[in-house]
Amino acid sequence: MHETERRRVSLAGLGLIGAGAVLGLTLAGQGERQDEKPAGPPTATAPADPPHSPPSPS
């Protein structure tokens, strides 16, 4: 049978992976909280077209 090769993993590398996981979960949690708020009115809108009056009877 083949022997399994084991690679050494540095503790610094594991720390970076753990920090990335914590950062990802933190950012994902902030995104969920923002989604719970109701959407507000738009900040800028295009000018409205003037209302069209019905044709006058002739």
C-alpha positions, 0 to 999 in steps of 0.5 A: 500500500502507499504511504500517505504523505503528510505536510507540515502546516505552519501555525501562522498559516492556520491563524490567517485562515482563521482570521479570514473566516472570522472576517467573512462571518462578520461581514456576512452578519453585517449584510444580514442586518442591513437587509432587515431594514425597510428600503427607504425612498430613493435619494435622487429621482428624475424630474417627472413628465408634466401630466397629459391633459385629455384632448378637449372635445371639439 
